[in-house]
């Protein structure tokens, strides 16, 4: 559970406003977890921890590492091309 210190707000926001925001946030969380609100067909990510195992997570990490390598390579190639072409412009 995340705990937040709201003491900094006293110069800007009244206590009753904070209480309303907290109440709204709790209601929104309940609606989200109930999966009955608008857009509920896009809430599959809420259950990832129930059906993704460690093997899947490792596959995702490897793919992400490869994407980073490809991105860095592309960046260096673009930089090299720009250096080579700067004499022509």
ChimeraX attribute file (.defattr): number of C-alpha atoms within 10 A of each C-alpha:
attribute: neighborCount
match mode: 1-to-1
recipient: residues
	/A:1	3
	/A:2	3
	/A:3	5
	/A:4	6
	/A:5	6
	/A:6	10
	/A:7	8
	/A:8	8
	/A:9	11
	/A:10	10
	/A:11	7
	/A:12	7
	/A:13	11
	/A:14	10
	/A:15	13
	/A:16	9
	/A:17	10
	/A:18	14
	/A:19	11
	/A:20	11
	/A:21	12
	/A:22	12
	/A:23	12
	/A:24	12
	/A:25	12
	/A:26	12
	/A:27	12
	/A:28	13
	/A:29	12
	/A:30	13
	/A:31	14
	/A:32	16
	/A:33	13
	/A:34	10
	/A:35	16
	/A:36	12
	/A:37	12
	/A:38	9
	/A:39	9
	/A:40	13
	/A:41	9
	/A:42	9
	/A:43	13
	/A:44	9
	/A:45	7
	/A:46	11
	/A:47	9
	/A:48	10
	/A:49	8
	/A:50	7
	/A:51	7
	/A:52	10
	/A:53	10
	/A:54	8
	/A:55	9
	/A:56	11
	/A:57	11
	/A:58	11
	/A:59	11
	/A:60	12
	/A:61	12
	/A:62	12
	/A:63	12
	/A:64	12
	/A:65	12
	/A:66	12
	/A:67	12
	/A:68	12
	/A:69	12
	/A:70	12
	/A:71	12
	/A:72	12
	/A:73	12
	/A:74	12
	/A:75	12
	/A:76	12
	/A:77	12
	/A:78	12
	/A:79	12
	/A:80	12
	/A:81	11
	/A:82	11
	/A:83	11
	/A:84	10
	/A:85	10
	/A:86	9
	/A:87	7
	/A:88	6
	/A:89	4
